[in-house]
Amino acid sequence: MDKTVQKQFKRVVVTGGAGFIGANYVHYALSAHPDWQIVVLDKLTYAGNLENLEAVLHRIEFIQGDIANPADARKALQGADAVLNFAAESHVDRSLLDARAFVRTNIEGTLVLLEAARQAGVRRFLQVSTDEVYGDLSGTDRHSLETDPFRPRSPYAASKAGAEHLVLAYGISHGLDVVITRGSNTYGPYQYPEKIIPLFITNALEDKPLPIYGDGSAVRDYMHALDHAAGIDLVLHRGAAGEAYNLGAREQVSGVQVAEAILAALGKPATLKKFVADRPGHDYRYSVDPSKAEALGWVRRYSFSRGLAETIEWYVQNPSWWQRVRAKKEHQSLMQTWYGQR
C-alpha cells in the first residue's frame, strides 16, 4: 500500500493540548475536522492553561494527566486512532537552569506514550519536534534538511533529539506507524510570555525593557502557529510512515528586528530596547528547508509582518490572559533569576 495515501481518523489524542502550539492545533483541527473526537491530555504545568481551550471545552474530552505516567497515557489513548505528541518542556533558558524536567517529559514521557500507543493499537503516532535538533547554522547560508545529522547544543534540543530517536526506533522495532515534524520558532495567540515575541509584546505594553540577547543578530525562521498547525495536520494525514518533515516559514528575522517591529507597532520608544548578556551556547541561526512538506501540499498563509501584527493585536485585546500569567510567582521568579543579573 502507498504509505502516502491520506489517512482517516475518528478519535485523536492531542497531548499538551492546553499549551501554546497544542491549543492552536486543537482549534485548527476542530475547524478542519468537525467530526473528530478529540481527547486532550495535559498536565497543566505553568505553560498549560485551560483558558486556551475555553471556547471549545464543550467539544473535546479533557484529561488532566502526565504523559510520563503510564496510567494517564493508557487512559487517554484508549480507543484512539492517532496520537499527536505536543507535550514538552520547551524553553531553552529553563533547560539551562535545570535539565531534569526536560529529560523526564521529553524523553521518558515520549517513551511512555509510545508504549501506550503500541499496546492500544494506535494507527499513527506524530511526534512534534523542533529545528533545534540540527544545531547552529551561523556562518553558513544553508538550510537544514531532514537527512542532516543532529547536533543539539542545549539540554532542550538534546532531549527533543533523544525523543525522536525513540520514536523512529519504535517504528522500526515494533512496526508502529510514526511521523515527525520539525518546526521552526513559532508565535501567535496563547504563547506563554517567556518566549521572545510575547515577552517583548507584553513588556512593551507595560513600558518595560525588551531584553535582547547579545548584539541581537541571532536569527530565527518565525512561523505563525496556525501555519504550524496546518503543516502538522497535513503530515498526520499524508506523511509517509517513518519519515520526518521540516516546517518553516522561509523567513529570517533577527532579535533586533523583532523588538523594533513590536515597538513600532505599539508606538513605543526605541529606548525600551535593552541588550543583555548572551545566554550560554546561544545558537545564532536556525533555518530549515521545508520543501518536503511543501511537496505534500503544505501552503503557509502568514507572512511575518501579517502574523506579527495579528499576534500583537491578540495580546492587546486579551490583557486579562497575559496579565494573569505574568502575575504568577513562578513567572516573576524566572524573569528575576534569568534576566535580573544580565
N, C-alpha and C positions, 0 to 999 in steps of 0.2 A: 504494500500500500504506500502511496506517496506520502511522505512524512509532512509535507507542507499543505495537505488538504485541510481546509478550515475545519476546526473542531467546534463542537457544540456542547454547551454546558447548561446545567439547570441549577445546581446548588454549589455555590462558590464561597470559599473561606478566604477572607482578607485579614491577615494578621497585621497588627499595628495600624488598623483602620481608623483609629481615633487620632493618629498622628498627622503630620503635615501632608506628605505625599500620599499616604494611605487614605486619608479622608478625601482628598481631591479625587483619588481614583474611585472611591465609593460613590461620590456624587456623579462622576462621569459614567460609571457603569450602570447606575440606576436609570440614567437618561438613555444610554445606548442599548441597554438590555433590560427593559422594564419587567420582563417575565422571570428574571433571575431571583432565586432565593439567596440572599447574601448574609453570611454569618461573619461578624467582625469579632475577632479575638484580640483583646488589647489589655495590657497590664495596667494602663493608666498611670504611667510614671509621670515625671514632671512634664514631659513633652506630649503625653496623651491627654486629650481634652474632649470630653463628651459634647461640649458646646460645638465642636467642629462637625458633629453629626446631628445636631439638634433638629434640623429641618427634615431629616429623613429617618429618625429613630423608629418611627411607626412602620417603616418599610423594610427594616432589617432585623436580624436577630443579633443582639449584642451579648457577648460573654466576656466578663472581666476575668482575665487569666494570663498566665505566663507561658510563653512558648517553650521555655526550658523546663516546665513541669509536665511530665508525661500524661498525667491525668487530665490536665487542662487541654493539652493537644488532642488527646483521644476524643474528648467530649466535643470539641469544636469540629473535628474532621469527620464525625460520624455521618455517613451518607453523602459526603462531599464528592463532587466530580473533579474539582480543581482547587488548588491552594495557591494563593499569591502571598509570598512572604515579604512584607514591608517592614515587619517588626525589627528594630535595630537600635542600638546606641549609635548615634551618627555624627557627633560633634568632635572634630579633631582636637580642639582645645581641651575638652573634657578627657579625651583619651590620653593626652599628655600629662594630665594631673593624676589619673588613676585608670589604668587599662583593664583592670579586672572585670568590671561590669561589661566591657566590650567583648571580652573572651566568653563570658558566660552567656550573654544574649546572642551575640552574632555568630559564635561558633557552636557552643553547646546547644543553644536554642534551635539553631538550624538543624543540628543532628537529631534532636528530639522530634522536630516536625517531620523530617524525612522518614524517620522510623514509623511515626504515626501514619504518615501518608502511605507508606508501603503496606502496613498492616490493614489499612482501611480500603485499599484498592483504588486510591485516588488516580484519576486518569491523566492528570497533568499537574506538575509542580513548577511554579515560576518563582525564581529567586531574583529579588530586586537588589542589584549590586550597584557599583559606583565606578566612575572612570578613575578614581584614585588608586585602584589596584595596579594601574600601569606605571605610576610614579611620575616624576617630574620631567617635562619635555622642554624646560627652559634651555635656551641656547640653540634650539633647532626650530625648523619651520614645518616639521612633520606632524601627522595626526595619528593617534593610536588606532591600531587595527585589532580586531578580535583575536588574531593569531599572535599578537605581541606577547612576550614574556611578562610576567608580573614582577614589578619592582616597588612594592608598597614601602612608604617612608614614614608612616605614622602608625601607632597601635591600632587606630581605627581602620586604616586601609589594610593593614595586615590581617585584622580579624575578618574583614569582608572577603579578602583573598582566600583565607582559610575556609570560610563558609562555601565559597564557590567550588573549591576542590572537593569538599564533601558532597555537594550537590551533584557534580559530574561523576563522582565515584559511585553514588547510589544509582545513577543512570546506567553505568557500566556493570556494576556488581549485581544489582537487583532488578535491572530492567525497568526501573521507574522512568516514566516519561518526564524529562526535566528540560527546562529552558531557562536562560539567564538574560537579564537586561543590565547593561552597564550605563547608567545615566550620568550626565554631566550635572554641574551645580544647578539646583532647581530653586525657583522662587515663585511666590504667588500668595493667595489668601491662606490663612491658618498657620503660617510658618512661625514657629517659636522664636521670639526675639533675642536669640543668642547668635543667630546666623547673620551674616553681613547686611543683607538687604533689609530685613525687618528691624534689625538693631539700628541701622542708620536712619530708617524712616521714623521709628518711634523716638529715637534720641533727638532727631531734628524737630519733631513735633513738640518736644518738651524743651527745646533750645539748649540741649546738652551736646557736648562734643561728639564728633563721629571719629572713633579710634581707627586709624588706618595703619596697617602693619608696614613697617619698614619705610620704603620710599613710595609705596602704593602702586608699584609697577606689576605686581603679580596679576596675571590674567586668568579668567575663568570663562567657560563657554556656558553662559547663563541661559537656561531653558525654562519656559513657563510650565507650571505644574500641570495644566490641562493638556499641553502638548506631550509632556512626560506620560501622563495617564493614557493618552491615545496610543502612544508608542508601546507601552506595556500591554495594553489591551490587544493590539494587533499581534504582538509576539505571542501572547497567550493563545490566540486563535489560529495563527498561521505560521508561527515559528517552527523550524524543524527540530525534532527531538534531539537533545544532546548538544544544542548549539547556543552560543551567546550572541547578543546583538547590542551594539553601541547605540545609545540615544543621546544626541547632542544637537544644539541649535545652529551650529556653524557660525557662531559669533564669538569674538574675543573682546572681553571688556575688562579693564583693569580696576583695581580697588579705588583709585583716584577718580576714574570716570564714573563709577557707581555713586560715590559720595557727591561729586559735582552735579550729576543729573538729579539726585534726590533733593539737594539744597536748592537747585534752580527751580524744580517743580513746586517746591513748597515756599518759595520766596524767602529762603533763609540765607544768612550771610556766609561767605566763604570762610570766615574766621572760625566757624564751627568745625572745620577740618582739623584733626589733631593726629599728627604722626607719632606712633608709639613703637616701642621696641618690637622687633620682629619675633614671631614665635619660633621655637626650636625646629630645625629641619623643614622650614616652610617651603613647600613646592611653589614654584613661580609660574608654572604654566601647565595646564591640562588642556587637551584638545583631542576629541575623538573623531574618527571618520564614521558617520552614520549611514554610509551607502548601503550596507547590508539590510538595515531596517527599512530604508527608503525603497529598496527593491521589492520589499513585501507590500509596499503601498503606503508607508507612513508619510504623512504630509503635515508640517507644522503650520499653525495658524498665527503664531505670535512672533513679531519682531521684538527685539529687546526694548525698543522705545515704547511700543504699544503696551507690551506686557508690564513694563515698569510703571507706566502711567496708570494702568488699571489697578496694579498692586498698591501703589501709593493711595489711590482713591479708596480702596477697600479699607486700609488702615485708618484713613481719615474718617470714614463712615462708621467704623466699628471701634471706637475708643474704649468702650467698656471691656471688649475682649482682651485687647493687649494691655490695658491698664491693670486688669486683674492678674494677668500673668506676671507683669513686671513688679507688682506689689508683693509677690510671694517672696518669703525669706530666702528660699532656695535660689531664686534667680538673682536677688540682690547680693547674696553671698558669692555666687560665681563671678558676677561682674566685679566685685571688690577684689576677690582673690586673683582673678586673671588680669584685669586692667588697672587695678589700683596702684600697682608699683611700676607700671610700664611707662 
